Amino acid sequence: MKKHNFSAGPCILPEEVLQRASEAVINFNDDNLSLIEISHRSKPFVDVIEKARALALELLGLENKGYEALFLHGGASTQFLMTAYNLLNKKAAYLNTGTWSSKAIKEASLFGELIEVASSKDKNFNYIPKNFDIPNDVDYFHCTSNNTIYGTQMKSFPETSAPLICDMSSDIFSRQLDFSKFDLIYAGAQKNMGPAGATLVVVKKDILGKVERSIPSMLNYQIHIEKDSMFNTPSVFAVYVSMLTLQWLKDLGGISFIEKVNEKKSTLLYSEIDRNPLFKGVVSKEDRSHMNATFTLENDSLAKKFDTLWQEANINGLHGHRSVGGYRASMYNALPLYSVQALVDVMQELERQA
Amino acid sequence: MKKHNFSAGPCILPEEVLQRASEAVINFNDDNLSLIEISHRSKPFVDVIEKARALALELLGLENKGYEALFLHGGASTQFLMTAYNLLNKKAAYLNTGTWSSKAIKEASLFGELIEVASSKDKNFNYIPKNFDIPNDVDYFHCTSNNTIYGTQMKSFPETSAPLICDMSSDIFSRQLDFSKFDLIYAGAQKNMGPAGATLVVVKKDILGKVERSIPSMLNYQIHIEKDSMFNTPSVFAVYVSMLTLQWLKDLGGISFIEKVNEKKSTLLYSEIDRNPLFKGVVSKEDRSHMNATFTLENDSLAKKFDTLWQEANINGLHGHRSVGGYRASMYNALPLYSVQALVDVMQELERQA
């Protein structure tokens, strides 16, 4: 029986996507060849990557608005340096909301002056800073929309005249936003899109070409745009599975549909965390993530019993990140509501047995 | 019926590897979870990447010799700049034997002075330059062991006091060499290893740490070594399939075994190219690649008939690269001898019909 998969990433993907991906590894497109042994320049694969790029823009509502969608290598960690390589002339502003923001700041600092406009490090990143100022003269402002490790999520984004860059690795395609407010969005595929190995970059073309430094080809957004995201061999399998997942989301009704499902799931779990006297949430209520719910036991001596109960209930991936401890339930797009119910049932069973 | 797959890359992989990869996409390790939806830090996947790294060193005979094997993102194209970023202080020497060497030179030139010790560009890269001098004072010497596009292969490597760096993307694990002569070997996975999306780097640790510049983390070999090739989420599926393919090769008898098979295949094909009056080889005989055989028709008017014949014979991927024209038969490790025989049969059938 399939597990209830609360893994923080790589994470659950839709069953029908996994089925089709498995079949494509043997016989893709009825050509009696595997997806992974055909030329990436063959028409069947070019169709896949073009469809994936088009679906990404369509789902975000960014068609015909001057944006390009690219599927690149290297994960969000490569975007930490690539954004700065391409866009940082003198100084840039960063909001520090956790591990990934901190890493983005570290990598970008090799390329110019960085201004940390605010940080929630003082409270182990358990809230999102508000009411910070972004200087007018920065090359861009960078933030992380959802903090997978700590379980916080930005509910609104600052108004700024500077280009707005956002790492949406762990909540892209999960909620409706006015994505046209962003100038560059990036996201590792391995949460709401597909397997590890591909990274989606959605970039407004008119912000590019404004730095003086020479940029190596593989790190240059303009070259990837000119080459239709095929400057070198893409991560074929990861792009294919991403395309299938984006199509699955579109068929369901797109982001506005999945947002409602995600709200139901997170409301169900957070309500139980707040109701059940054995548990408490880790982060400020107004900043709680709909993707990653972090919580702890009020009494650590119940940990062994709780761990046994959820593992017996066929639940996977509930341990918190080592920098937070406790528990983390990741509820990405493909996680069904009944999996959250299964977890809530276990929390109530613990209450009965305690 | 499965096609005879002569694709230049991504390319043919062993049938049993594809079968296991397909199954793992549904249920990996009998855990009722897909390989692509589990944490990359879970024991089952850590075991996979550690095994892949160990097998790479074992097959190359580089265990306990100061080398590390890494599975990184970004393809060989990222290695073009990463080698220079990590190793180029003042100047480096490059041998230019084709498209990929030229690209490596272009990317590295951002980081220091480059000396092109020799080039075969004068004859559209149809031979490997010999008898060139490598200056004593360079930081390293870089070459490409096999030129996928042109069909040439280096049969010997220069003796030099400088660190020897080699792009072995299209012939790694295909022939026995004294790999301990090399200080850094890199190879995109998508020829003799696995799907596109992972890149093997085998590096002798003592050549690192000698440049002054600051290196972004994702481009820094030392950081990837310190993090056991898990600085960020690896390309999980591509690493898994690479591990299976390396295990398949080991079980067959390793490089010394497959080298004999590869020699049989290429001898069969080149003998027919030389015997059959309708065909001629593109490159100097002594430099012919055992992986990629390039050839043309003596009389272009037979092209349509030949194309029909090989396509009817269930052969895939025989068209030459646009920069060479004609035909290219790529005979990577997983291509069976009977596929080469099928191609030779078609060439002889054309001779009968012509």
Interface residues (C-beta under 8 A of the other chain):
Chain A: M1 K2 K3 N5 S7 A8 G9 P10 C11 I12 L13 L18 Q19 A21 S22 E23 V25 I26 D31 N32 L33 S34 I36 E37 I38 S39 H40 H73 G74 G75 A76 S77 T78 F80 L81 K103 K106 E107 L110 G188 Q190 G194 P195 A196 G197 A198 S214 P216 S217 M218 L219 F231 N232 T233 P234 S235 V236 F237 A238 V241 N316 G317
Chain B: M1 K2 K3 N5 S7 A8 G9 P10 C11 I12 L13 L18 Q19 A21 S22 E23 V25 I26 D31 N32 L33 S34 I36 E37 I38 S39 H40 H73 G74 G75 A76 S77 T78 F80 L81 K103 K106 E107 L110 G188 Q190 G194 P195 A196 G197 A198 S214 P216 S217 M218 L219 F231 N232 T233 P234 S235 V236 F237 A238 V241 N316 G317
